Amino acid sequence: MNKLDIDQLLEKFWSAGTTEQEEKELKAYFEQAEIDESHTYAAPFFVDFVQDNSGTEDITHLIIQKLIGKYFDATSSQEEEQLIHEYFAQDAIHDDLKCYKCLFRSFQLMGQVQFNKPLMLKQSPASESRIISLTWIRVAAAAVIFVVGGLFLFKSLNQEQSAPMAKARYIEPENPEEALEMTLQALAMVSRKYKKGEEQLLQGMKTMNNAKGAGN
């Protein structure tokens, strides 16, 4: 069976739609010596092994970690994304994955936001409007977390005072509308920071060019 066939069977398996024969085919595939690297995360579901309870927890952690990687690469299926959301909806979360807990719970709240009409973003009076997709919001929100975190760390490292670094406080949204509003505010802040930094960079390059011209 080729990779596409396995991908399709896995999607059916996650949604509990596979037949007994299809599950046997998946088991035979994962028991062979060489499997596609993109399928390694699912191998524990189809390979017979003996383990204790802690082993089961570790395997779940590795599977979810692999699915998160696919999620941010925009290659995960809807069934795989549902597994991620169900995992983070529970209380027992592996320590290595707790940093994603608030992120995916916020995404879940944002997914419940209902609009009476599509959210439109106009580029210019003469240009056509574009609908902001959920994929864009998902990627942008992830970018906000990493960029804001980087800005906070940079600012803290450059403080002249020796006082202990204050810990960033995360406020978890209580409803879908609040989650969306917090994300949009964070995006606006990052946009202003980026624009300011870009202006400073362009001004510095202009100064260097003027100095170079004066030297000639």
C-alpha positions in Angstrom: 0.0 0.0 0.0 1.3 3.5 -0.8 1.4 6.5 1.5 -1.8 8.0 0.2 -3.7 4.7 0.9 -2.4 4.6 4.5 -3.2 8.3 5.0 -6.8 7.7 4.0 -7.1 4.6 6.2 -5.7 6.5 9.2 -8.2 9.2 8.7 -11.0 6.6 8.7 -9.4 4.9 11.8 -9.4 8.2 13.8 -13.0 8.8 13.0 -13.9 5.1 13.9 -14.9 4.3 10.4 -12.5 1.5 9.5 -13.6 -2.0 8.9 -12.0 -5.0 10.5 -10.2 -5.8 7.3 -8.9 -2.3 6.9 -7.5 -2.4 10.5 -5.8 -5.7 9.7 -4.2 -3.9 6.7 -3.0 -1.1 8.9 -1.6 -3.5 11.4 0.3 -5.4 8.7 1.7 -2.1 7.4 3.0 -1.0 10.8 4.5 -4.4 11.6 6.8 -4.3 8.6 10.4 -3.1 8.9 10.1 0.1 6.9 7.2 2.6 7.3 6.9 6.2 6.1 8.4 8.6 8.6 5.1 10.6 8.6 3.3 7.5 10.0 5.6 6.7 12.9 3.4 8.5 15.4 0.5 6.1 14.8 2.6 2.9 15.1 1.8 2.2 18.8 -1.8 1.8 17.9 -1.2 -1.1 15.6 1.9 -2.9 17.0 1.5 -5.5 19.7 3.6 -4.7 22.8 3.6 -5.2 26.6 3.8 -2.1 28.8 2.7 -0.7 32.1 0.5 2.4 32.7 3.4 4.8 32.6 4.3 3.5 29.2 0.8 4.2 27.9 1.1 7.8 29.1 4.5 8.3 27.4 3.1 6.9 24.1 0.2 9.2 24.2 2.5 12.1 24.9 4.6 11.2 21.8 1.6 10.8 19.6 0.1 14.2 20.6 3.5 15.8 20.2 3.7 14.5 16.6 0.2 15.6 15.9 1.0 19.1 17.2 3.9 19.3 14.7 1.6 18.4 11.9 -0.9 20.9 13.2 1.5 23.8 12.9 2.8 22.6 9.6 -0.9 22.8 8.4 -0.7 19.1 7.3 -3.0 17.6 10.0 -6.4 16.2 9.2 -9.6 17.3 10.9 -9.7 14.0 12.8 -6.1 14.5 14.1 -7.0 18.0 15.1 -10.0 16.7 17.0 -7.6 14.3 18.9 -5.4 17.2 19.9 -8.4 19.3 21.2 -9.8 16.3 23.1 -6.4 15.7 24.7 -6.0 19.3 25.9 -9.6 19.3 27.1 -8.7 16.8 29.9 -6.9 17.5 33.1 -4.1 14.9 32.8 -1.6 16.6 30.4 2.0 15.6 30.1 4.4 18.2 31.6 6.2 18.6 28.2 2.9 19.6 26.6 1.4 21.9 29.3 2.8 24.9 27.4 0.3 24.3 24.6 -2.7 23.9 27.0 -3.9 27.5 27.0 -3.2 27.9 23.3 -5.4 25.0 22.2 -8.1 25.8 24.7 -8.2 29.3 23.3 -8.4 28.0 19.7 -11.4 25.8 20.8 -13.2 28.9 22.3 -12.4 30.9 19.1 -13.9 28.1 17.1 -17.2 28.6 18.9 -17.5 32.3 17.8 -20.4 32.8 15.5 -20.7 35.6 13.0 -23.9 36.8 11.3 -21.9 37.5 8.2 -18.3 36.7 7.0 -15.5 38.8 8.6 -14.1 40.8 5.7 -10.7 42.6 5.4 -10.5 45.3 2.7 -7.1 45.9 1.1 -8.1 49.1 -0.7 -11.2 50.8 -2.2 -10.4 49.3 -5.6 -9.4 45.8 -4.4 -11.6 42.9 -3.6 -12.4 41.9 0.0 -10.9 38.8 1.4 -12.4 36.5 4.0 -10.1 35.8 6.9 -9.8 32.1 7.2 -9.6 30.1 10.5 -6.2 28.7 9.3 -4.8 32.3 9.1 -6.1 33.1 12.6 -4.6 29.9 13.9 -1.1 30.5 12.4 -1.2 34.2 13.4 -2.2 33.4 17.0 0.7 31.0 17.2 3.1 33.6 15.8 1.8 36.2 18.3 2.7 33.9 21.2 6.2 33.3 20.0 6.9 36.9 19.0 5.4 38.5 22.1 7.4 36.0 24.2 10.5 36.9 22.4 9.9 40.7 22.9 9.3 40.1 26.6 12.5 38.2 27.0 14.5 40.7 25.0 13.2 43.6 27.1 13.8 41.8 30.3 17.4 40.9 29.4 18.2 44.6 28.6 16.9 46.0 31.9 19.6 47.8 33.8 18.1 47.2 37.2 19.1 44.0 39.0 15.5 43.3 40.3 14.2 39.8 39.7 12.4 39.3 36.4 8.6 39.6 36.7 6.7 36.6 35.5 4.3 37.0 32.6 0.8 36.5 33.6 -1.5 34.6 31.2 -5.2 35.5 31.4 -7.3 32.7 29.9 -10.4 33.9 28.1 -13.7 32.9 29.5 -15.7 32.9 26.3 -15.2 32.8 22.5 -15.7 36.5 21.9 -13.1 37.4 24.5 -10.6 34.9 23.0 -11.0 36.5 19.6 -10.7 40.0 21.0 -7.5 39.1 22.9 -5.9 37.6 19.8 -6.8 40.6 17.6 -5.3 43.0 20.3 -2.1 40.9 20.4 -1.8 41.0 16.6 -2.3 44.8 16.6 0.5 45.2 19.2 2.9 43.0 17.2 2.1 44.9 14.1 3.0 48.2 15.7 6.2 46.8 17.2 7.2 45.4 13.8 6.4 48.6 12.0 8.4 50.7 14.5 11.4 48.3 14.2 11.3 48.4 10.4 11.3 52.3 10.4 14.3 52.3 12.7 16.1 49.8 10.5 15.4 51.9 7.3 16.6 55.1 9.1 19.8 53.4 10.1 20.5 52.2 6.6 19.8 55.7 5.2 22.3 57.2 7.7 24.9 54.7 6.7 24.4 55.4 3.0 24.7 59.2 3.6 27.9 58.7 5.6 29.3 56.5 2.8 28.4 59.1 0.2 30.1 61.9 2.2 33.3 59.8 2.4 33.4 59.5 -1.3 
